[in-house]
């Protein structure tokens, strides 16, 4: 069983990310999601159980940190074996905050905890040329770390395929 934390602040992109994860897990569509998608966009943490896997959705960094901590608690309690993080790069720190490169904080937390992470972002207009270099440096600094990057155009299917095809590093 997996816990997958999805961090995205735009409704349409969040729906696309959820659909990509569910497709990879063998569940088509986003029907019966078990939560109101507008609640997530209103900065509430979302949760769904899909084929025995837990999906968590967050819209800002503060909520994402809580979702990741909750997923880690589920691992310690034995309810979940693996955690994966799928994140955008640019999203607010907190409700109604300005969009910033808070995905970097998520990447750092994931590397520190040994959690596989994939970044999916439309960086063509964000000027984040540093990100691939930073991620390669982080991978070298902690053996076993894998940070998947899908940049320039958001392709959630590609990001999910890369993320879930990686072997899980123990947390």
C-alpha positions in Angstrom: 0.0 0.0 0.0 1.2 3.5 -0.9 0.6 6.9 0.4 0.8 9.5 -2.4 0.9 13.2 -1.6 -0.1 15.5 -4.4 0.7 19.2 -4.1 -0.9 21.5 -6.7 -2.6 24.9 -6.3 -4.6 25.1 -9.5 -7.9 23.2 -9.7 -7.5 22.0 -13.3 -4.0 20.8 -12.7 -4.9 19.1 -9.4 -7.7 17.2 -11.2 -5.2 16.2 -14.0 -2.7 15.0 -11.4 -5.3 13.0 -9.5 -6.5 11.4 -12.7 -2.9 10.5 -13.7 -2.3 8.8 -10.3 -5.6 6.9 -10.4 -4.9 5.7 -13.9 -1.5 4.4 -12.9 -3.1 2.6 -10.0 -5.7 1.1 -12.3 -8.7 3.3 -11.5 -10.0 5.4 -14.3 -11.3 8.9 -13.9 -11.9 11.1 -11.0 -15.5 10.2 -10.3 -16.3 9.1 -6.8 -13.3 10.9 -5.5 -14.8 10.9 -2.0 -14.1 14.6 -1.4 -15.1 17.8 -2.9 -12.4 19.1 -5.2 -13.4 22.7 -4.4 -12.6 22.0 -0.7 -9.0 21.2 -1.7 -8.7 24.4 -3.7 -10.2 26.2 -0.7 -7.0 25.1 1.2 -8.3 22.0 3.0 -6.3 18.8 2.9 -8.0 16.2 0.8 -7.8 12.4 1.2 -9.0 9.5 -0.8 -8.5 5.7 -0.6 -7.9 4.2 -4.0 -7.4 0.4 -4.4 -5.9 0.3 -0.9 -3.6 3.3 -1.5 -4.0 6.6 0.3 -4.0 9.8 -1.8 -3.5 13.1 0.0 -4.0 16.4 -1.8 -2.6 19.8 -0.7 -2.9 23.3 -2.1 -0.2 25.1 -0.2 3.1 24.4 1.7 1.7 24.4 5.2 -1.1 21.9 4.2 1.5 19.8 2.3 3.7 19.5 5.3 0.8 18.3 7.4 -0.2 15.8 4.7 3.4 14.4 4.5 3.6 14.2 8.3 0.2 12.4 8.3 1.5 9.9 5.7 4.7 9.3 7.7 2.5 8.6 10.7 0.6 6.0 8.7 3.9 4.3 7.8 4.9 4.2 11.5 1.5 2.8 12.4 1.8 0.1 9.7 -1.1 1.2 7.6 1.1 2.3 4.6 4.4 0.8 3.4 5.6 3.5 1.0 5.2 7.2 0.6 5.6 9.1 -2.7 5.3 12.9 -3.3 4.1 14.4 -6.6 4.5 18.2 -6.5 4.2 21.4 -8.5 7.1 23.8 -8.0 5.2 27.1 -7.7 2.5 27.3 -5.0 1.7 29.5 -2.0 3.1 29.0 1.5 -0.4 29.3 3.1 -3.9 30.2 2.3 -4.2 33.3 0.0 -0.4 33.6 -0.1 1.7 34.5 -3.1 2.9 31.8 -5.5 6.5 31.0 -4.8 9.0 28.2 -5.5 7.8 26.3 -2.3 8.3 23.0 -4.2 12.0 23.4 -3.3 11.1 23.1 0.4 9.0 19.9 -0.4 12.0 18.5 -2.4 14.4 19.2 0.6 12.0 17.6 3.1 11.5 14.5 0.8 15.3 14.1 0.4 15.8 14.4 4.1 13.1 11.8 4.9 14.1 9.4 2.0 10.8 9.9 0.2 10.8 9.6 -3.6 9.6 12.9 -5.1 8.6 14.0 -8.6 8.3 17.7 -9.6 5.9 18.5 -12.4 5.8 22.1 -13.3 5.4 24.5 -16.3 8.7 26.2 -15.7 8.8 27.7 -19.1 7.6 31.0 -17.6 9.1 30.7 -14.1 12.9 31.0 -14.9 14.1 28.2 -12.6 17.1 27.0 -14.5 18.7 26.2 -11.2 16.3 23.4 -10.3 17.8 20.5 -12.3 21.3 21.3 -11.0 20.0 21.6 -7.4 18.2 18.2 -7.7 21.3 16.4 -9.2 23.4 17.9 -6.4 20.9 16.6 -3.8 20.8 13.2 -5.4 24.6 13.0 -5.2 24.7 14.2 -1.6 22.3 11.5 -0.3 22.8 8.1 -2.0 19.6 6.4 -2.9 17.8 9.7 -3.5 15.8 10.0 -6.8 14.2 13.3 -7.7 12.2 13.1 -11.0 11.7 16.3 -12.9 9.1 17.0 -15.6 9.6 20.7 -16.5 8.6 23.2 -19.2 5.0 21.7 -19.6 3.0 19.9 -16.9 2.7 16.3 -17.9 1.3 14.6 -14.9 1.2 11.1 -16.5 4.9 11.3 -17.2 5.7 12.5 -13.7 3.5 9.7 -12.1 5.1 7.1 -14.3 8.6 8.2 -13.4 7.7 8.5 -9.7 6.0 5.2 -9.2 8.4 3.2 -11.3 11.2 4.0 -8.9 12.0 1.6 -6.1 10.9 3.0 -2.7 13.7 4.2 -0.4 12.8 3.1 3.2 11.5 6.0 5.3 
